[in-house]
């Protein structure tokens, strides 16, 4: 068993650790359990390297603090929860995630939290499912993953929600002719398609980079001279960028070609990050971006930062998907308690129920409250830090918030508001 000081630190420096699976089968929850009651072992597949590495610290902190809270409340079925960690890498180098999952599935983990990238998850989810392990992503938004596997769930909404919010935001700001700079990637093209639907439904027009245009740029692209020139030639009144690390080069080229950013440029969850060290002050002032999830309470952020400082020796500079990561770990643990077993199938059979899918469920906001209600014979609806609704039949959140952010004069992001949307399924 790994207590906070070792489990959390192991998570924070996870690049050197490996994890695994439970190959046992069981039935779902509430009554007599047929599954094992071995210690619950959660593996993490989070971006410690690659284009999404900026999401690693908040996600690592979210899972680590959740496990610390679970163990402080008595653990799961009499045992402390164990953590084992691995690097997901990104879609540019899928060998990283392939090797990490092989390691994880050799170490008897019962659940894997991750990946951040939808492309990475699509690379490994079949292997995880075949092994009988539950996978819960705190950040995947590709619509391809909705209902993909009974052993896959997520605490972030599919891109239908963010796409609608971002498209509506562009229209609300008065834009009618928009251009899209889109990376060739399932996540980026899927989000672009949903933003386009919202823009066109509101009477707007996509003048460059739309669905089927064939204008997507390659992953890891660094030369955007022609892409930006072609986009600006279409005379858009707004531009949205759907990419990861490539965004920096795209922005640099937009600066070179004298694009006016303020109030006319939009980013998404893959690139709404702090660029204070990348561009001159004021470059991105007035640019807006969207990230799934409500703005987490200040006390939650303070606890996360304290946890990460203690266990990684650094301060958090970003909190994207931290709440979703925290809630993913809590839901997995509560599923084990309800099902009275820690194997992957039991977790999968019970995660929807503890998220609030059952009628008459008692609302709880912490792991400890959830355990007390389950032990009293109640069904529960865990309402955690991310503000998502109960998981639907596709194991997607039935509702979720999309946070809207705006860049300040230092190229840092400031939360401005949240828009709630429902998820079909």
Secondary structure, DSSP 8 states (H G I E B T S, - for coil): ---HHHHHHHHHTGGG------------SSSS--S-----EEEEEE-SSSTTGGGHHHHHHHHHHHHHHHHHTT-BTTB--EEEEEE---TT-HHHHHHHHHHHTTTT-SEEEE-SSHHHHHHHHHHHHHTT-EEEESS---GGGTTS-TTEEESS--HHHHHHHHHHHHHHTT--EEEEEEBSSHHHHHHHHHHHHHHHHTT-EEEES-TTS---B-TT----HHHHHHHHHTT-SEEEEE-STHHHHHHHHHHHTT---TTTEEE-TTT----TTTS-TTTTTT-EEEEES----HHHHHHHHHHHHHHHSS--S--TTHHHHHHHHHHHHHHHHHHT--SHHHHHHHHHIIIIISTT-EEESSHHHHHHHHHTT--EEE--SS----B-TTSSBSEEEEEEEEE-TTS-EEEEEEEEEE---
